[in-house]
């Protein structure tokens, strides 16, 4: 079973993404703190096949999380998808520069989340 990590400080967003993920039968871990998520990954917990991360969170933001993650060879190939209300071209370009594979803006739909998952985790 594929594993997906969702990092967002909004419980509503984590719950909404879970709905789309459950429909695809993937194992979901949801966290509200990018610093804690990064430590868990680096401590060798099960590696996800895909990571969704918000940009704007208290503490470590999505950009810093992704840069740190992508600087570690163990995580280079894990696609990171930004989920954010930031819709500027600068944010999209900055996300790509940090190593993001894709970018989805809030509000989003469950079908949009499912489409992204299918793009990066083929059935």
C-alpha positions in Angstrom: 0.0 0.0 0.0 1.3 3.4 -0.9 2.0 5.9 1.9 1.2 9.6 1.7 2.2 12.3 4.2 0.0 15.4 4.5 1.4 18.3 6.4 -0.9 21.3 7.0 -1.7 23.3 10.2 -5.4 23.3 9.3 -7.3 20.3 10.5 -10.0 21.0 7.9 -7.5 20.7 5.1 -6.0 17.6 6.5 -9.4 16.0 6.8 -10.4 17.1 3.2 -7.2 15.6 1.7 -7.8 12.4 3.7 -11.2 12.0 1.9 -9.5 12.0 -1.5 -6.7 9.7 -0.3 -9.1 7.1 1.2 -10.9 6.9 -2.0 -7.7 5.7 -3.6 -6.8 3.2 -0.9 -3.6 4.8 0.3 -2.1 4.8 3.8 -2.3 8.3 5.2 -0.3 10.1 7.8 -1.4 13.6 8.6 0.7 16.1 10.6 0.2 19.7 11.6 3.8 20.6 12.0 6.5 20.5 9.3 9.4 20.5 11.9 8.0 17.4 13.5 7.3 15.8 10.2 10.9 16.4 9.0 12.3 14.9 12.2 10.1 11.9 11.8 11.2 11.3 8.2 14.9 11.8 9.1 14.5 9.4 12.1 13.8 6.7 9.5 10.0 6.2 9.9 8.4 4.6 6.9 9.1 6.7 3.8 6.0 8.1 2.0 5.5 7.8 -1.8 4.2 11.3 -1.9 4.1 14.4 0.4 1.5 17.2 0.5 2.7 20.3 2.4 1.3 23.7 3.1 3.5 26.8 2.6 2.2 29.0 5.4 2.6 27.2 8.8 3.9 28.3 12.1 7.6 27.4 12.6 9.1 25.7 9.6 7.2 26.7 6.5 6.6 24.5 3.4 9.5 26.1 1.5 12.0 25.4 4.2 10.7 21.9 4.8 11.0 21.1 1.1 14.5 22.5 0.8 15.7 20.6 3.8 14.0 17.4 2.6 15.5 17.6 -0.9 19.0 18.3 0.5 18.9 14.8 1.9 19.6 12.1 -0.8 17.2 9.7 0.9 14.3 11.9 0.0 15.3 13.4 -3.3 12.9 11.2 -5.3 9.8 11.7 -3.1 7.4 14.1 -4.9 6.4 17.1 -2.8 3.1 18.8 -3.7 2.4 22.2 -2.3 -1.2 22.8 -1.1 -1.6 26.5 -0.4 -3.8 29.6 -0.7 -0.8 31.4 -2.2 -1.6 31.7 -5.9 1.1 34.1 -7.2 3.5 33.1 -9.9 6.4 34.0 -7.5 5.1 31.4 -5.0 4.7 28.8 -7.7 8.2 29.5 -9.1 9.7 29.5 -5.6 8.1 26.2 -4.8 9.6 24.6 -7.9 13.0 26.1 -7.0 12.7 24.5 -3.5 12.1 21.1 -5.2 8.3 20.9 -5.3 6.9 18.5 -8.0 3.6 20.2 -8.2 1.4 22.9 -6.7 -2.3 23.0 -5.9 -4.2 26.1 -4.6 -6.8 26.3 -2.0 -9.7 25.9 -2.2 -9.4 22.7 -4.1 -11.7 19.7 -4.8 -11.3 16.1 -3.8 -11.2 15.2 -7.6 -8.2 17.6 -8.0 -6.4 15.9 -5.1 -7.2 12.5 -6.6 -5.8 13.6 -10.0 -2.6 14.7 -8.4 -2.2 11.5 -6.5 -2.8 9.4 -9.7 -0.2 11.5 -11.5 2.5 10.6 -9.0 1.3 7.2 -7.7 0.2 5.2 -10.7 -2.5 2.6 -10.0 
